[in-house]
């Protein structure tokens, strides 16, 4: 990703894993994004900019958000 940082280029979105991706702007700004569905509609949440937000930290944030994203199931009663 360091090669993309700060270079003038065409904007694009690159997938990292699952619903985690990076958006590269025309000026070379790299922004981490998390994609999820809320109420049946797709939502894109910006997590932060690279290199301020590292790959490891964005992966931890992705894990935290994905736990919140899953529908909650009712606990089954024990008999």
N, C-alpha and C positions, 0 to 999 in steps of 0.2 A: 504494500500500500504506500510505502514511502515514495515509490516512483510516480504515483499519481498525485501526490501532495503538491499543491501550488502550481501545477501546470495548466495552461489554458488548453481546454479540450471540449469535446461534446459532453453534455450532461448524461449520466447513466446511473443505473442502479445495479449493484452487484450482490448476488446472494452469498451469504456466508454459511449459514446452516439453518435448518428449520425455518422459522419466521424472522430470522435476524438477517439484516442486509445493510449495505452501505450505499449512500447516495453521494455521487461525485458531481459537484457543480461545475459550471463552465469555467470558473476561476480556479478549480482544483481543491475546493473545500470538501473534506470527507466527513459525512455525518452518519452515525450509526442509527438505524431505524428498526423498530419492532412492529410487525404487522399482526393484527389480530381482528377478531370479529366481536362487535358489541351490538347486541340487539339485532343480529343478522346483517349488519353493515360492516364493511371493512374499515378499520381504523389504523392509521400509521402514527406511531409514537416516536418522536425523535429522542434518542437517549443521550446524545452528546456528540461532540466533534473529536475526530482523531487528529493529533496524537494525544490530546488532553484526556480522552477516554480510551484506554488501551483495549486490545482484543480480549484479554482475560477479564477485565472489569465489565465489558459489554456482554460477555458470555454469562457472567454471574447475574447481571441485571436481566438478561433474557430468561434465565432460569426462574428468577423471582417473579417476573411478569407472567411467564407461562403457567406457574402454579396458581396465580390469581385468575388466569383466563379460563381454566378448566371449570366446567359446571360442577357444582357441589352436589354430592349424592347424599341422600338421607341415610343415616346409619341403620343397619339392620338390627332389630331387637334380638338380644341373646335369649335363648330358651334354656 
